[in-house]
């Protein structure tokens, strides 16, 4: 690996937002102030590369447990995050960027793996799955899905950790992706050998999607999906990995059959364990988006309900007023933005959220209930708080998401989105459009 130049370090540092610090309490903004041209950092980092070691203080961290979902009595439902020095995180971010670029250029990382890539893979994967479900419903096709959740197979044997990366280290997802690449290539190889296995959407074969350790296997036949699962199970055994049966789920869309339910309750086996199946009214939350035959209104409502609950907690917290505003902008608003992009959030849910937001902001500023809310949504240059109105944001995010999907560099997403656009245009004007149009 060649030396790191100050320009690359400066560009990377500029892109990093302030985050939790390590024991040294050094923040990214401190590095920008002390070494704006990153010349000192380049000397330090290149010294680390030359000697193939880093300062021992960089290895010190404070680990906290972040709750994910499920029972809070189960430790496996918490994600450990290690707070390390920003000096170390910047260094490993630069290494991660180089390893990622090298892996992509040399075809060491499959395009189906969207984690730790420059593009927004979450939206691409959820768009693909939603498109497959819509295609099955509209054209009476069958499709079989299984969502797999990986866990480490070494849970019963205590292992003394002497090397490796910590949870939260920028390079850890890249190394994991390279390690688990065998799973993706196993499914792709089987699909290429047997073209009847992958589901075809606008002539694009799809058999597997991956985002870090969240895998989705897809097949047009029930037998084909089980074949993929058998191969994946063997590959996981080679890597000493296992799947969490309770976190996996299957969906069998049988729209081709003359069955009004259009969902069959088939059982699939992974590593000798049966996987729970979804019923007609159920959905699986993949990357924060519910996927199923029907949009579960309660599931979608729970997204805004969670955000409303967060607003109440921020209002009742002991934070200073300006800290509460910052918390809303940092934690609450991005969650709704993601939901607006990926889910059909209802008008009623948005109205309820907007009312709660106004109520909380008035409480923070000790304003009367009849005070105008225009101040909250006015631009900062005009003296307002600059909060985005969710009703306006809803339409803006729809346009932004559409443009991103249509301009995606991934050939699969690009071809599917273009084909869907041509189909919509044809339905509207009854004329077959050309690519140049």
Buried (B, 14 or more C-beta within 10 A) or exposed (E): EEEBEBEBBBEBBEEBEEEBBBEBEBBBEBBBEEBEEBEEBBEBBBEBBEEEEBEEEBEBBEEEEEEEEEEEEEEEBBEEBBBBBBBBBBBBBBBBBBBBEEBBEEEEBBBBBBBBBEEBBBBBBBBBBBBBBEBBBEEEBBBBBBBBBBBEBEEEEEEEEEEEBBEBBBBBBBBBBBEBBBBBBBBBEBBEEBEEBBBBBBEBBBBBBBBBBBBBBBBBBBEBBBBBBBBBBEBBEEBEBBBEBEBBBBBBBBBBEEEEEBBBEBEBEBBEBEBBBBEBEBBBBBBBBBBBBBBBEEBBBBBBBBBBEBBEEBBEEEBEEEEBBEBBBEBBBEBBBBBBBBBEBBEEBBEBBBEBBBBBBBBBBEBEEEBEBEBBBBEEEEEEBBBBBBEEBBEEBEEBBBEBBEEBEBEBBBBBBBBBBBEEBEEEEEEEBEEEE
